[in-house]
Amino acid sequence: MRTNQYQSSLKRHSSKPSLQFTMNKKTEILDINEDGLVLLGWELQDILGSSLLSLAHSEDRESVASYFQRCSSHEYISFRILSKHQDYILIQQYARLIEDSEGHLHFFATLDKFHRQTDDLLSGQQKLLEFIAKGMPLTLILEEIIYTAEQIQPDIIGSILLLKEGRLYHGAASKLPDTYTHALNGVQFGPGVGSCGTAAYLKQLIIVEDIATDPYWEHYKELALSHDLKSCWSLPIFSSNNDVLGTFAIYHTYCKKPSQEDIEFFYTFSYLAGLAIEQTEIKQARDESEQRYKSLFEQNINAVISLDLEGRFLDVNEAALALGSFTRQHLINTYFTDWIVKEDLAATLELFEKTKDGSSQSACLRLLKIDKQIVHLNVTFIPILVDHKVTGIYVMAVDITEHITQEETIRHMAYYDALTALPNRRLFYKRIEEAVLAKNPFSILYMDVDRFKHINDSLGHNIGDKLLVHVGDRLQQSIGKDGSVFRLGGDEFTIFTIESDHHDSAIYLAKKLLQAFEPAFVVDDFTLHVTPSIGISRYPQDGTDVETLLKHADIAMYNAKKGGKNQYRTYQPSTQLPAPSPFLLHDLYEAINHDSLTVLYQPIMNITTHRVKAAEALVRWKHPKLGLISPNLFIPLAEEMGIITTIDIWMIRQACKQIDRLMRLRLSSIRISVNISVKSLYKPNFAKCVIAILEEFSLPPHLLVLEITEGVFMQKESIVISNLQELQGYDISFSIDDFGTGYSSLASLEQIPAQTIKIAKLFIDCLPNPGYGTIITSTLLSLAQQLNMTVIAEGVESVEQLTYLKEHECQYAQGFLISPPIAASNLEQMLSYQLQNTDFTLPTNTT
C-alpha cells in the first residue's frame, strides 16, 4: 500500500506524461504515480516490490545501477524500461534522483516516449523520402528502412521480403542471421508459409504472437525458434495499384502482441517500403524505356526520325542523316515534306494524316538528298501515344534504292535484249496484248537481215553480234517516235506502230527502213552492205491476237524474201508459207525417241605415221521412206525445234560407249570427238550431264573431245562460260571446228581454252594452189605451232593437199582421201589390224 508520506511527493496526472518512482536503496519500487502506471500498463500490485533494475533493458542496467549508486541530484539519465506489453519505453531528457530524510529515494522522470518516437519517425521518414527522391539503389533504401525502424524501436528485428513471380526473396534484414534469411530466400508464398507467406497470399496484416504455437508457422517454427525468434508480425507491401510487392515483418525474441501504436508504426514503414519499391520499378522501367529508345534511336542501323504533329523534324539519328548526306542543321525544325519528291508528296501527306489518327502506316517513297539525288525508301509512320493521345510521330525508314535498282535490272533483263538493249519478245507480246485490249488499229512490221547467216559464218559471231547492235540503233533512229522497235532473236526485229488517220503508217515506216539500210554498216574493219526483208500485218483485219498477227507478218516477210529480198510485203490471206515436209517435225522426234539415228566415225590420221589416232563421231538419219537425210537439213531444224541438246547428249553417250568398247577390246585408246551446238551450252546443266556420262563409263575425260565453233569461246553469257569452265576443269578436251571462218578472232586464239584446231575444208580445198585459202592455211599452221596447239586439216581429198600439209608440219588430217565416215564395226577392224601390224600405214583413198 502506498503511505501518505509518499503521496505528497508523487504528482498525479501532470500536464506532461511523467514517471515518478519511490524506491529504497535496493531500487525496490515502493510507489509509482498514476501516469507511470498508465504508461507502463502495470497494475500497482504487479509492480510494487519489483526492482527497477529488473525492469530496465539489459543493455542499460549497468548504467542505471551506477546512477543510483552515485545518487546525484544534478545528473540526468536516459534508459529503457519494460512495459507490461513487453516493449521498452525510453526515459530521457529529464530524470533526477532525490533522497529524503528517511533514506528513501525519490526518482522523478519526464517520459518522452511519444514525443521522441514521433520525432525519430518524422526525421526517418524525411531521410527515407530523400533517398527515394534521389533514386538511391533499392537495396540501400530497404536497408535504411530497417535500420531506421530498429533505431526507433530497438527491441524489434526488421525484415523486408520482395515478391517476384510467386516467390519471396530477401530484400533487407540487418539483424536476422544469414542462415535464417538464406533458408527462407525464394520461398513460395501461400497460406501456412509463416507470417510473410500468408500475409502476401491473403493481402492482409498477419499477427503471430507466438511462433511456437501458431499454425501459420507449423512448417517453419523449428527454423525460427532455433534462431531465438518468438513472434512475427507481417504486413504486405502494396503498390499504388494495390498489387503486393513484398512483405514488411517485425520479429521479437519474446512473444508479443502489437499495440495500436505498433501497428501504426508498422504501416508507416510498410508504406515507405512500398513507395521505395514502386518508385525503383518505375525508375527502372523509365531507364529501360530510355535505353530502348536510345538503342532504337541512336544505335539503329536504319533511319529513325521524330516529328511533331505539324511534320517538323524534332530529332534524327545518324542513319537518318546518312540517308541524304544531311547534317542536323539541314533537318531540325524543317518539315519532312521539304525533302520528299514532288510526285510522292500527296500520297505521303495522306499517310501522315492517317497516322495522326492513331494507326501506323507504311509506304515506299522517294527522298531528295542534299545534292538532289533521289533515294528510294520504305517508311513506316508510327504514332507516339501519351495517355492514349497522339503527341507526335516516329518515322522508321530503310534505304531500298539498291533493291529498286536490282528490280529494275531484273525487269530490264526480263524485258530487254542483252545484246542490243532493245525491248525483247516478251515485252513485244505484252505491248501487242495491251494494244488489242485497247482496240485501236495498229500494225506490225516483221523484219530480218538478208544473208545475215553468211556474214555470221564467214566473219564470226563477234562481227555478227556487232552488226546486230548497229542494225538496232539504225532502226530506232529511223523509226523515232513513229513506233517501237523490238528484237525477237537472231536477226529478227519487229516494229509496232499505231495507224495514223493521215497516211498508212506501216507502209510509210517500211519505206523509211529500206532507205535507212542503203548506207553500209562499218563494223570494226569491215564495211558491210546488208538489206532488210519486211512483212506487214494489221490489227484487226489480219488477226486479233499476237500469235496470229506475228504469224501473218512472218508469212509476208517470207514472201518479201521470195520476191528478191530488200523489199516489203503486206499480208495477203491468199499467200501462205509452204507446208513443211512430214519428216521435218514429227519424224525427227520419233527418230530421237526410238534411237533411229545412227553414228558413223571418220578416222583422223597422223600425217607423219599414217596411223589412226582419233575419230570424229558423225550423226546420220536414215528415214524409212525418204532414205538418208543430210545433217545439213535436220540439224538446223533440230536447233529451231529446241531438241538439238537432246541429240548432242545422245551423241556423247554413243561416243563414250564406243570408247568404252574399244578399251574393253584392248584396242588403241583413241580420242573420239563430238560436234556440239552452241545452243547446248546455253543449258545450265549441260556440263554436268556430260560429266555424268563419263563417270557412268569410268572413262578418262581426255579421250572425249568436244568440237565447238570458235565463236562459242567469244560468248559472254554466264551460262556458256560456266559450262565451258566446268568441262575444262574436268579435263575434257576442246577442239575448234571450222577454224579460220571467223579469222577476225585470230588475236584471241591464245585465250581460247582449246588444245586442237580444225582448219575448215573451205581453205583446204584451195591447196596447194597459191591464193587466199593457201595463205590462210599456212598462217593458221604457223600460228598454231607457235601456240603449241594441235592442228587437224578437215576435208582432205587429194594427195597434193596431204603433201602440202605434211610439208607445212600439219600433224593430222581427216577427209575422204583417208577414209569416209565408217560404221563402228569397221573402225574396230581398222584399229585391230593396226594394233596387230606395227608396220601398218593407212592407205590413202585416191579414188
Buried (B, 14 or more C-beta within 10 A) or exposed (E): EEEEEBEEBBEEEBEEBBBBBBBBEEBBBBBBBBBBBEBBBBEBEEBBEBBBBEBBBEEBBEEBBEBBEEEEEEEEBBBBBBBEBBBBBBBBEBBBBEEEEEEBBBBBBBBBBEBBBEEBBEEBBEEBBEBBEEEBEBEEBBBBBBBBBBEBBEBBBBBBBBBEEEBBBBBBBEEBBEEBBEBBEEBEBEEEBBBBBBBBBBEEBBBBBBBEEBEBBEEBBEBBEEBEBBBBBBBBBBBEEEEBBBBBBBBBBEBBEBEEBBBEBBEBBBBBBBBBBBBBEEEEEEEEEEEEEEEBBEEBEBBBBBBBBEBBBBBBBBBBBEBBEBEEEBBEEBBBEEBBBEEBEEEBBEBBEBBBEEEBBEBBBBBBEEEEEBBBBBBBBBBBEEEEEBEBBBBBBBBBBEEBEEEEEEEBEEBBBEBBBBBBBEBBBEBBEEBBEEEEBBBBBBBBBBEBEEBBBBBBBBBBBBBBBBBBBBBBEBBEEBBBBBBBEEBBBBBBBBBEEEEBBBBBBBEBBBEBBEEEBEBEEBEBEBBBBBBBBBBEEBBEEBEEBBBBBBBBBBBBBEEEBBBBBBBEEEBEEEEEEEBBEEBBEEBBEEEBBBBBBBBBBBBEEBBBBBBBBBBBBEBEEEEEBEBEBBBEBBBEBEBBBBBBBBBBBBBBBBBBEBBEEEBBBBBBBBBBBBBBBBBEEBBBBBBEBBEEBEBEBEBBBBBBBBBBBBBEBEBBEBBBEBBBEBEBBBBBBBBBBBBBBBEBBEEBEBBBBBBBBBBBBBBBEEEEBBEBBBBBBEBBBEEEBBBBBBBBBBEEBBEBBBEBEBBBBBBBBBBEBBEBEBBBEBBBEBEEEEEBEBEBEEE
